[in-house]
Amino acid sequence: MNPTATCPQDALDELNKAIEFVRGRTRTDRPERHALNIAPDVDACRVVLHIGDLSDEEEVALQAGAGSRLAIEYRRDWARPSRLLLILWIVFGGSGVILVYRHYCR
């Protein structure tokens, strides 16, 4: 990263410290739960952490350790299927199959 008018060298040093702090905080108990993406934003002079789920204690610890240059943005994990859709498919899809079977197989 190169210094800009909005983000001088001392701010870049703070950004690098924040990035190293976040990278150093590994959650090895369940790493699949905490997929994260660290993106430095030199224009806004901050580090953006895109993460799916954090507890309140983890968020406070990251904010305290990384400083004011860290911004946490939560994202929804769209890869996981919705239970509601599965339940609706089972209820209405299953009943549709039964009705078609009863209608055509009699």
C-alpha angles and dihedrals in degrees: 000000000000125000117257135188091267096041116039125194096269090054089049089054089054090049091052090049090050091049092049091047093052092045090049092056101083120178100208097166092076111357094169089064093056107050105164141182122205115204122178112215107200093179092060091030095232142106116242117208113199109198137159103218138005132168118235091251092052092048093050091047092050093047092048095046100041097041133216094319092074121093118186118208120185121216130195116242100235093179093076114084120238116252090213092060091048092051092047091049092050093048100041100024092050093047090049091054090049092050092050091047092049092046100047103029099055 
